[in-house]
């Protein structure tokens, strides 16, 4: 087993130790702080952009070929290769 495998296993174990209640608390606290600092509409804007970023990250950055296809749709094919 190499060093990266042991680090990945450690991160996975740390994630499993976090309870859903603690994760919910952190998310709720973050949303409440954003609401107080920026107001309701700016909060919705931040959450919408965060959701879009999460979707793009999950959809396109997991698979290198899907990411290349996205870049080819946006820019002329082969421009950045």
NORWO-V430332 format. One line per field, one symbol per residue. phi: phi as a letter, one per 40 degrees, with the letter a starting at -180 (. if undefined). psi: psi as a letter, one per 30 degrees, with the letter a starting at -180 (. if undefined). burial: I if it has 24 or more other ideal C-beta (glycine too) atoms within 12 Angstrom, else O. Layout:
# NORWO-V430332
phi = ???
psi = ???
burial = ???
This chain:
# NORWO-V430332
phi = .ccccccccccccccccccdcccccccccccccccccbgccccccccccccccccccccbccbcccccccccccbddgcbb
psi = kleeeeeeeeeeeeeffkleeeeeeeeeeeeeeeeeefleeeeeeeeeeeeeeeeeeeeffejeeeeeeeeeeelkkgeg.
burial = OOOOOOOOOOOOOOOOOOOOOOOOOOOOOOOOOOOOOOOOOOOOOOOOOOOOOOOOOOOOOOOOOOOOOOOOOOOOOOOOO
